[in-house]
Amino acid sequence: MSFIEVSAESDFPIQNLPYGIFKHISHDVPRVGVAIGDFILDLSVIEQSGFFKDLTDHVFSKEYLNDFMALGFEIWNGVRQVIINLLSENSLLSENDELRKKSIFQMNECEMYLPVKINEFTDFYSSYNHAFNVGSLIRGPENAIMENWKHIPIAYHGRASSVIPSGVPIRRPLGQTKSADKELPDFGPSKRLDFELEMGFFVGTPNELGKNIPIEDTYKHIFGMVLVNDWSARDIQVWEYKPLGPFLSKNFATSISPWVVTLQALEEFRIQGMKQDPTPLPYLQLAGKNAYDIKLQVALKSDKMDNPRIISNSNSSHLYWNIFQQLAHHSINGCNMQTGDLLGSGTISGVEIDERGCLLEMTLLGKQSVRISDTEDRKFLEDGDTVILSGYCQGDNYRIGFGSVETRILPAIDL
């Protein structure tokens, strides 16, 4: 138990302790903090007070988590234990009024920033239900899954520079589209803007160029996980993706949650993943429980609505390829992963319509509508809509939550 009161419905009990970059109204510059209930513990103050002696040296006064992430698995565990001790009942921090006033701040008085300086962004295609649903809509159920899909974690390289934190709005993208009844393409704002419900993880410690990360060691290289909304302009995508895949339809924005939840906090919620048939090649094989029971939701709010409405419920357990396989595969050719690399799962969908992770699936390529209020429907997103992704693991009278990633859509830029 923490000396700070935390409700059972809070995303941030002492069992979680996610890392983020924040700035209180009294601060000049952002720094590293840990969420606890409705508060943030300023780790720069804790570090300067000597509590991380022999573990860290001025890494928590930085504007990104990268320097801390690069220190490695053993340091992450050591720092986490110090924080748990400080926030526990009858701790040194609980009994030091002056230190508490300098280091603990109300969350609603703080601004959150992008937690990591992201070097590279890779987006996988790891949910079988999503791949089957989309493939069925485009090619028919008999040809839905490509020959390689169950043998290899499919992915493409995205754009790291346009990854943004929750709260930053996006503009409807411009691009080329082509109707089947027209000879030439048109140019203008996307008419089929979509969200994608994903999870992502950050690489903590790198590997050398030419040396892969063995799958049994991947957990030591993964610092933590975030919620990801990898926005898609479906009409731009369908025109541009052959033969090389997404380009302008995906690189205009990717939104992530501001709190990074560590694998240590998620350990209790590891479960057996989906059965993989055929058995993956040896470098992708890892025994044990390698998936996570993370409950995921998508809510949508238009400008006319007072409150958002939940339109999808999913779970990270719907991933066919898990995060350890994703990292092992990404580096198997000797690719040098770097501290701060973000790897997205791809859209996570369940079997039912209301478990699907994007409007493309939910509306069957725009053939039917999704009810978002008593008076409004959506086939794709409209200007003024706000999309809210959230996720958590449910424990015994506590939950390990990710907070949310909330993004409003602005009109396209006027050329």
N, C-alpha and C positions, 0 to 999 in steps of 0.2 A: 504494500500500500504506500502511496505517496502522501507526504504531508500536505500537498496541494489537493484539494477536493476535486475529484473527477467523476462525472456521472457515468452510469453504465452505458449510456448511449453515445458517449463521446468517442470520437475517432482516435483520441490521443491519450490513452492511459499510460501508466508507467511501463507497461509491457511493450509499448510501441516505441516511443522516442524517435520519431523521424527527424531527419536533418533538413534544414532549409536556409535560405538567405533572406534576412529581414532587416528592416530599418524602422526603429521606433521614432515617434515624432520628436524626441529629444536628441536623436542621433544625427551626425553629419554624414556618415557613410554607412552602407549596408555591412552586415557581418553575419557569421554563422550562428544559428540558433537551433534549439530542439523544442518541439511542441510537447506540452504537457497540459492536458485539459484545455482550458480557455486561455492559457498563458504560453509564453515563449521564454525559455531559459537561454540567456545570452552566453554562449560558450566562449566568446572572446574575453569576457570578464572573468569567467571561471578559469580559463587558461592563464590569464595574467595574475590570478591569485595563487597560482602554483599547484593546482589540483591535478594537472596532467603532466607533472614532472616526469622526465624520462620516457614520455610517450609522444608528446607533440611540442613544437616550437613555432609559435606565431602562425599557425595555420587557420585559426578560427577568427582572425581579424580580417580575413580576405573576403573579397566580394563573390567568390565562387568556392565550391566544395573541393575543387580538383586537388589542391595541395594535400588536404586530409585524405582524400580517396587514394592518392598515390602511395600512401604510407603502408598499405597492405592489411591483410586479414587479421593478423595478430594485434596490430595497433587498434583497428576498428573494435575488436572485442574488448581490449583493455580500456579504451575510452568509454565504451558503452557501460562497462561495469562501474567505472567511476561516476558516471552520470546517474545510474541507478542508485548507487550509495548516497549521492548528494540529495536526490529527490525522495528518498525513503523517509519514513517517519523517524523522528528523533535523530536526524542527521546533523552534521555540522552546519549545513546550509539552513536547515529549519530553525536552528537556534541562534543564527547570526543575522540580526535585523538589518545591519548596515549592508551586508553582502546581498541579502535578498532584495533590498530596494534597488541596488545597482544592477542586478542580474536577471530579475524576473519582471516581465512586462505583459500587460493585457494584450491579447492577440488582436483585438479590435482597434487597438491604437497603433498597429504596425502595418507596414506595407511589405508585401512579399515580392521577391524578384526571381528571375530564372536561377535555379539552384546550382547549375553546372555550366561551365564553359564547354560547349559541345563541339567536338572536333569533327565527328562524322555521324551521320544518321543512316541506319540501315533498317528497312521495313520488310518484315517477313510476311508470309502468306500461310499461317500455321494452323488455322482453324478448319477442320475437315468440313463441318457443317456449312461454313461460309463458302469454302471452295466449291462444295457440291451444289449449294443453292444457286450461286452465281453461274457456275458452269451449266447447270440445268436450264437456267433461264436463257442462256446464250446459245448453247450447243445441244440441249436436250439431255435428259437424265442418263442416257446410255453413253454419252460422251462427256459427261460433266467433269470428271477427274482426269487430268492429263497422265500419261504413262509414267512420268517421273515423280509425280507428287508424293507418293507413299514411300519413296526411296530417298528423297533429298529435301531438306528444308529450303523451300523456294523463297527468294528475297530479291530486292533491288536496292540500289543506293539512292537515298533521298538527299534532301538539302538541309544541312545543319543550320545555316544562317537564318532560316525562317522559322525555327522552333521558338515558340513564345510561351510565356507562363499564363496561367489562368488570369482572367480579368482583362487581358489585352484583346481588343476587338480585331476582327479581320474584315477586309474588304472583299466583296464579291469579285472573283477574278475575271479578267478579260482573256479571250483566246479565240482560236478558230474552231468552228463547228461545221458539220455538214449534214444536211438532211438527205434522206434517201431519194427524195423526189427532185433534188437539185443537182446540177452538173458541177457547180463550183462551191467551195466553202464560203461561209459567212464569217464575219468577225464582230465580236461584241461580248457583253457580259454573259457568263454562264447562266443557263436557265435551269440547270439540274445540279445545284450545289447540294452536297451531302456531307454528313458526319461519318466518322468511323470509330467505333468503340474498340479501343485497344489497351493493352498494357505494354509498358516498356521497361527496360532495365539499363543501368549505367555500368560500363566497365570501370572498375577501380584500378587494378594493377595491370600494366600492359604486358605483352609478350614481345620478344625480339623478332625482327623480320627474318623469315625463314624457319621459325620454330613455332609449331602449333601449340595450342592449349589442350592437353588431354582432357577428355570429358570428365574423368574423375577429379580433376583439379579445377574445373570451371567455377565451382562455388567460391573458391578463394579469390577469383578475379571479378566477381559480380558484387558491386557495392550495395545496390538497392534498386527498388522498383517505383515506377510512377504510373499514373493514368495518362493515356495518350489519346488525343483526338486528331487523327491524320486526315484532314479535310480533303475532299475529292470533288472535282468538277466533272461529273459523269459525261456530259455531252462533249466537253473538250477531250476527255480521256478516250472515248470510243473512236474519235477521229485520228488521234495522234499515236496510240499505243502500238500499232503495228509498224515495224517489226521489233522495236527495241523496248517497248513498255512505256509507263507513265513518264511525263515530263512536266509541262506547264499545268497539267490537271492536278498535280500533287505538290509541286514545290513552292506554292504561294504561302502556305502556312501549315504548321503542325503545333497544336496546343498541348501543353503538359501541366499536370498538377504541381504545385510548388514544393510539396513535402516529399522527400525521398525515404521510403520505408525500407529498412534494411532486411536482408535475408535472415538475420538473427531474430528479428521480431516476427518473421513469418514462419519460423521453423515448426511451430506446433501445428500449423495448418497445411503441412505437406500431405498430399494424398496420392493414391495411385492414379496415374494418368490414363488416357484413352488407350485401349489395346492397339498395338501397332502390328499390322499384318499386311505385308510380310515383315519379318524381323529385320530391323535396320542393320546396315553394315557394322562391323565391330567398333569402328571409331565413334559411332553414334549410340552405342549400347551403354546403359547405366542402370544398375539394379536399384531397387527400392522405390520409395515414394518420391517422385520427381515433379509432380504437378502441385498446384495450390488451389485451395478452396476459397477463392476470392469472389464474393458476390458483387456483381456489377449492375449499374443502372444508367439509363439515359433519360433525362427529362428535357422537355421543350417548353419554351414560353414565348409567345408572340407579344407584340407591343400592346395588344388588346387584352391580354390576360394579367390578372393580379398575381397569380401563382403558377409555377410550372406544373406540368402534368407528366408523370412517368409514362413513357411510351415503349420502353424495352427493359427487360431484366435478363441478364446473362450471367456467366460465371467463367472465370479463367480456366476452369477444369475442362472446358470445351476445346482447349488447344490440343491438337494432335502432336505437334512438335513442341517440346518444352524448352525452357530458357537455356538449360544446360546443353541440349542438343544444338540449339541455335548458335551458341557461342563456340562450341566445339567445331561445328561445320564451318562457321565464318573464318576460323583460323587454320583449318586443316591444310590449306595450301600454303601456309606460311605467312598469311596476311598479318601484319603487325597491328593488333588492336591497341588503342591508346586510352589513357585515362580520360574519361569524359565522353567516350563514344556512347551513343544512344542506339539501342536495338529495339525496334518495335515489333510486336507480335503479329501485326496484321489484324483485320477485323475479327472479333470474337463473337460467334453466333451459336445459339442453341438450335434445336430442331424446330420448335414452334415459331409462329410468326412474331409473337411478342417477346421472343428471346433473341431475335436477330439484331445484329450490331450496326446496321446502316439502313437508310431509307430505300436504297436500291433493292435490297432483299425484301424489306417489309412491304413495299408497294409493287413488287413483281415487275421491276423495270418501269415503274410509273404507270402501271395499268390500273391500280387501285389506290385509294387514299387511306391515310392514317388519321384518326380523330385525335385532335390535340386539345379541344375544348368543346363546349356545348354548341358553339357556332362556327368552329373552324376545322378544316381538314388540311393535310399536307400530302403532296406527292414528293416534293423536294423542298428545300429550305428557302424562305423568303427573307428579304431585307427586314431588319428589326427583330428577327428571331434570335433567341438566346438558347444555346445548347449547353446542358449541364451534365457532365459525367461524374459519377461517384462510385466508390467501391470500398468494401471492408470485409474482413474475416470475423466471424462471430465466435467468441470464446464463451466461457462460463462466467456470466455477469460482466463481461468486458468485450470490447471489440478492437481489432487492429484496423484502423481506417486510413484511407489515403487522402481524406479531405475531398475536394472536388476540383474539376477544371471547368470553368464557366466562361463562355465566349459569346459575344454578340456580333451579329453580322451587319456590316455597314454596306451601303450601296457601292457599286463599282465606281472607280475613279472616272471622272468625266474628261474624255479626251477632246 
